[in-house]
Amino acid sequence: GLIFYDTKVTVMNRVLNATVQRTADHAAPEITLDPLEIVGGEIRSSENSYFCQAARQLACVPSSQLCVKLASGGDPTYAFNIRFTGEEVHGTSGSFRHFLWQVCKELQSSSLSLLLLCPSSAVNKNKGKYILTPSPITYAEEQLLHFFGQLLGIAIRADVPLPLDLLPSFWKTLVGEPLDPDVDLQEADILTYNYVKKFENINDETELEALCAEIASQHLATESPDCPNKPCCKFTYLTMTGEEVELCPRGRHIPVGWENKDVYATAIRSLRMRELQTPECMTAVRAGLGSIIPLQLLTTLTPLEMELRTCGLPYINLEFLKAHTMYQVGLMETDQHIEFFWSALEVFTQEELCKFIKFACNQERIPFTCPCKDGGPDTAHVPPYPMKIAPPDGAAGA
């Protein structure tokens, strides 16, 4: 917290350029994707997704080949080039950015199971935010998580912000910061948070009985073995993926009573915190990320800064865009149609602005930092900066 974000980014960029392993005289790895596999929007099976098609093809490429210098200039160097079967694409930037955008869409959909919509979004808190799916992973899933980590590093080197909406707990765990058992639980799963709080705030046995009766009406809790008509909870709880698990050995047979209610609440909280940290999954993601950028860099970044560097800002700042726009031959900021253009953009909603950016440069977000301090045409701009507005190609017509 003692170093400015800009300073950290400068250091980070220097380190990234000093750890380049694939130089200009080496050809970039190339992958071929078949757009027809995902035609119609709904991916028929996860193997056909761009994410899995790319993961398969890059599995045999040494990660050193993906460590390139930071993207700059008109035709930047990217970790790999992409060919779309049957499509003519000029340059490498457009198809690379389109690929990253599509992959983020796939990761945040039902076609891939690596990310899970956080339970809070079911009740309109943190709507559309994701976490890593907390479950034991197969070898194949471990490979995909490793590739996901690599993509985070690849996007940082390419300075293409990923439109990923992940909860702060993901970024905290990624940079190695401990989670807050209150704040992070509330962010991820407010229903469980409220449930635990109810048990922690009970004052006497009558309240406990009333709470168990309330839960019984919702969850069909079992009856107490001592008093057949008295409902009671057992030491079990649902995981985020919806499986019922025992909170302690033989938990199904242990009723929650006055003397152990706090143990029960603590056990539920611990279950959720373990699920949010998902050590096996996070180890695979960090291993992938570490094969592209040195993990030591993460020690200086806060979780929010890591998110900004990887995903940019989730909204478009028009003033920032204006400041990084260049007008080509004969055009000026004061031209009437240029003024019309900006006034039109000013009435766009954020969603429409994202679509405009996607239309203009094949990504939904603009990088948070721009290495050009003075914005002059000779400074090294990172795509998609500056935005260029040019006169029409033909001279005919008004």
N, C-alpha and C positions, 0 to 999 in steps of 0.2 A: 504493500500500500504506500510505500515511500517513493516509488518511481512513477513518473508520468507515463501514461499509456504510449504516447508518441515515442518516448525514449525507448521503451521496451520493444516497440515495433522496429525501430531503427536497429537495435542490437539484434533482434530476431532475424531481420532481413540480411544483416551482415553474416550471421551464422549460417543462414540458409544458403547464401551465395558461396560461403567458404566450404560447404559440405556437398558441393555438386559432385556427382560421380559419373554422370553421362555428359560428355562434352560435345561440342558442335560436330566433331568429325565422326561421331557414332550415329547411325540411323536410329530414329525413334521406333520403339516397338509399335506394331500396328495391329489393331483388332478389327474384325469384320462383324458388324451387327446386322441382323436381318429384321428390318422394321415390320415385315409382314407377320413376324411372330407375335407382335403385340397389337396388331391391327384391331380396330373396333374398340379400343380403350380398355376393355377387360382382358387381362392376361389370363389365358386359359390354364397355364400351369406355371409355377414359379420358375421352373428351369428355363422357360422361354423369355423371362424378363431380361431387360438389358443388363441388370445387375448381375444375374447369374451367367448370362452369355459372356460378359466381360470377365467375371471372376474365373470362369473355366479357362479362358484364353490367356489370362495373365498369370495363372497359377505357375506356369513354367518359365516366366520371365523373372530373372533375378531382380530383387528390389532396387539394387544399385542403378539399374537402367531407368528407374522411375524418379531418381533424385536429380532433378534438373534445376538450372538457375531460375530465379524468380522471373515470372513473365514480365516483359516490358517491350515497348516498341510496337510497331505495326503488326508484325507476324511473330508472336511470341513462341517460345519453345514450350511444349507441353509434355507431360509424362509419357503420353502415348498418343498416337493418331488413330482416328476412327474412320472406317469406311462403311458406309451404309450400302448394303447390297442393292444394286439397281438404281442408285441415286447419284447424280453428279453434284458434288459440292466443291465450291472454290475455297481454297485456303483450309487451314486446320481449325481455326478458332470456333467457327459457327457450330460445326458438328460436335466438337469437344464440349462446348457449353451446353448444347442441346442434350447431350448424353448425361451430363451431371444433373441437369434439371429433371430429366426423365427418371433417373435413378432415385432422386429424392422423392419423387412422386410415388415410385414403386415401394420404397422403404416405408412410406407413410400410408400404405394401403393394405388391403387384406391379402394381396397376392404374395407378400413375403412376411414371415413370422418373426423377424429379428427385433422389430420394435412393436411396442404395445401401447395403445391409447391409455393414458393414465386414468385410473378409476374415477378421479375427481371430475373428469370432463363429462361423465354421465349425468352429473348434477350441475352442469354449466359453470364449473370453476376450472380454470386452465383448459378451456375447450380447445381441442385439436393439438394438445401437447402430448409428446410421446416419451416413453422410457424404454430401456432395453428390456426385452421380455425375460422375466425372471424364471428360468426353468433349467433343469440339467440339460447340457447341450451335447449333441452328437458330434462326431469328428467332422462331418460335413458342415454343420452349423458353425463349428469353431473356425473352419476355413473361411466361411462367409463373413463372420464377425471380424476376422483378421483383414479381409479385403475391405470391409467397411472402415476399419481404422486407417488402412492405406489411403482410401478415398479422402478421408479428412485431411491427411497430410498432403495429398496431391492437390486438393483444392486450395490449401494454404500456399503451396508453391506457385500455383497458377493464378492466385488472387482472384478466383471466381467464387463468390459467396454462395454457399449451399443453402437452398431454401428449406432448411430442416427446423422443425419446431420441437426442441427437446427440453424437458424440464431442467431447471437449474441443478437438480441432484445429479443428472448425468454429467454435467460439466464439472461439478465439484469432485465427483469420484474420478473423473478423467485426470484432473490436475492434482489429485491426491489430497483433497481437503476433506476433513471429516464432515459427515452429515449432521444436521441438527434434528434430534429426535422429535422436536415439536414442529418447527417450521416446515421441514421437508416432508414429514408425514402429512401435514395439513395440505401442502401443495399437491401431493401425489394422490392422496386418498382421504378426502375430507370426511367421508362417511365412517371409515374406520377410526379416524381421529376423534370424531364426536362420540363414537361408541366407547372407545377407551376412556375418554374423559368422563362419561357417565359413570363408569365403574370406579374411577378414581375419586369422584366427588360424592359418593354415597355416604350418608351419615349414620344410618342405622339399618337393621335387618329388614324392617318393613319396606324401606325404600328399595332394598335389594330384591325383595320378593316382587314388588310392583314392577321393577325393571325386567326381571326374568319373565314375568307374565307378559309384558309388552313385547319382549323379544320372541316369546313363545308364539304370540299371535302372528308375528311376521315370519319367523323362521321355523315354526313348528318344533320348538325345543322339546326335549323329552321330559317325562315326568320324573320327579324325585323318587328314588327307590324307597326312602323312608315313608314319605307321605304321598301316596299314589296320586292325589289330586293337585299336588303342588308342582308347578312347572320349574325346571331348573336348567341352567346352561352347563355344558360339559367343556372340558379342556380341549376343544377343537375349534378351528376357524378356517375360513375359506382363503386360499391363496389368491393373488391378483389374477391368476389364470383360471380361477374358479374351482380348484380342487379342494376338498375338505381334508385338512391335515391335523394330526394330533400335536398339541403344543408341548407335550411332555410324554414320556413313555406311558402307555396305557391311558392316554388322555381321554379316550372315548368313555372310559368307565369312571372318570373322576368328576363329580359334580362341583360347580362353582358355589362356594358358600361364603359366609361372612369372613371366616379366617383366611381364605385364600384368594379373595377377589382381587387384591392388589397384584398377587403373583400372576393371576390370569391376565390382567390389564398389561402388565409388563411383558408377558410372553407374547401377546398379540403385537405390541409395539416392536419387540425385537424381531418378530417374523417379518413385519413390513420393512424394517430397516435393512435386514439381510437381503430382502427382495430388491430393494432400491440400489443396494451396493453391487449385487450380482457379481461376486468376485470372479467366477469362471469366465463369464461373458466379458467383463471389463478387462481381464488379463489379455484375452484374445484381441480386443480392440486396441489396447495400448501397445501390444506387440506389433500390430499392423502399422499403427501410427509411428512407432519408434523405428520402423524400417524405412520411413520416408523423411522424418525430421527428428533431430536429436531430442529425446524426451527431457533432457536437462532444461530445455527452454521453458517447459511447463512450470518449473519451480518459481519463475518470476511472475507468471500470469495469474490473475484472479480468475475464477470460473467465468465471470461475465466477460472479461477481456478475451479469454479463449474462445468464447462463443462469438464475440464480435469479429475476431480475426478469422474464424472459420465460416461463419454464417452471415456476416454483415448485419445491417440493421433490417428488421422485418418490415420497415416502412420506407417509402421513398421521400427524401428531403429535396424538394424542388429547388430551394435556394442553392444547395450544394451542387445540384445538377446544372443549374444556370451558370454557376461559377466555373464549371468545367465543360463549358460548351464552346466550340470554336466555329466561327462563321467563315466559310470558304469564299474564294474569289468574288469580290464585288458585293457581298452581303454584309449588312450591319445589324447590330442589335436593335437599332431604331427603325428598321424597315417595317412597314405596316404589317406585312404578312408574318414577320417574326413575332411582332407584338401580339398578333392574333393567336399565333401558335402557343405562346406562353399563357395568354389568358384562357385559352381552351384547356391547357393542362391544369391550370389552377382550379378549375371546377371539377376535375376528375376525382373520383373516390380513390382511396388507397388501392383498392382491388383493380381499378381501371389503370392506375399508374403502373402497377406491377405488370399488367398486360401490355402496356405501352413499352416498358423496358424489355419485356420478353420479345415483343415484336421487333424492337430496334436492335437488340444484341443477344437474343437467345438465352437470357437468364432473367430471373425475376427480381434479383436484388443487386444493388450497386455496392462495390467495396466501401468499407467504412473509412479507409485511409487512402489518400492519394499521395504518392511520393513527390508529386510536383508541388513545391512550396509556392512558387510564384505563378504557376499556371501558364508559363510561357510555352510557345510551340516547340522549343528545342529541348525542354526537359523530358526525362524518360517517363512517359505516361504509362499507366497500367491499363490494359483493356478493362472496361469499355470506355476509358477516358482518353481524350476528351470526347464528348458527344460532338459529332460534326454535322453541321447543317450546310448543305451545298445547293447551288442553283440547279434547276432542272437540266438534264442532258441536252435536250434539243432547244434551239432558240425560237422555234415556231410557237405562236400563240401568246396570249397575255401571261 
